[in-house]
Amino acid sequence: MPNIAKVIKEEISRISRHEAKVAVTPIRKPTIRLRRDVADLKTRLAALEKAFRDIQALMAKCKAAQPAPAPEAAGKGWISGKGIKSLRKRLGLSQGEFAKLVGVSDQAVYLWESKPGMLKLRDAAKAAVFAVRGIGAKEAKHRLAVTEPVKKPANKIGKPARRAKAKRRGQ
């Protein structure tokens, strides 16, 4: 006669294996699918990293082949009177507004626009015109609105204003 303890032990282990299998079976297929997906993603990631390294190497070669721009050349360029006028028209500004935006007098803008060929401007004016080139009409109007109007200095005591002189001469 078999040992009852041994038979009960075997039966308990068989039932426990069966219960474990029943509990794991619904999770098994998704787990296998996830492992396959992870392996596929690892392969794709490795391929992308290799392609990225190749592109970086190619870009480094291209950068080495290109000459570096001279630091002086960034502010250089030429400006014509025709260019000033077209820039002003594109921004939708009058000569006075453009003058305020650039920081010069109205007369300077008038002279620039009437002058043919390349203009010889001071560095500050040239830099201001180049800065205005990169903005749009809305930004130009906004900058004009933000800037305070420049007040003319008051006459010195003892010197009458021109209009006062002209009125006295006419009387």
Phi, psi and omega in degrees: 000133182290156180287123186294323180297320181292318181295318180293320179297315180296319180295319179295317180293323178295315180294320180294321176297317180297316180295320178295318180296317179297322181287327185272333186306315180294335182271342188297309183298312177298325179295317179298317180297318179295319178297320179294318179296319179297318179297319178296317179296322178297319179296315180295321178297317179299318179295318179294319178297321178295315179297320179297317178297320178297318180294319178298319179296319179295319178294323178296321177295319180294318179296322179292328182283333181280138175286142180287138179292141179291139181297331180287330186291342182297322181264357182271158180155167180244151183232132178251164177297322178296321178294320178298315182295316181293324177296316180297318179294319180298323179280349179071038183246152172279171179297322180294317179294318178297320179299317179296320181295320182275336179091034177231181180276163177298321181297323180297318179295318178300314180294320179300314184291330182274348183275129178278155175079197184284138180267144174255102183251156173292159185301319182295316180293319180297316179296321180294319179294318178296324179292323180287333179301326186274002182250166179259180183296318180297316180295321179297315179296321179296316180296322178295321180292325182285322182290141178279144178295140181282124180273137178283144180294146180288153178294150177288153181295135178097343179252116180287155179289161182300319182296321179296321178296316182295322179295320181292324179292322181287341183274000000 
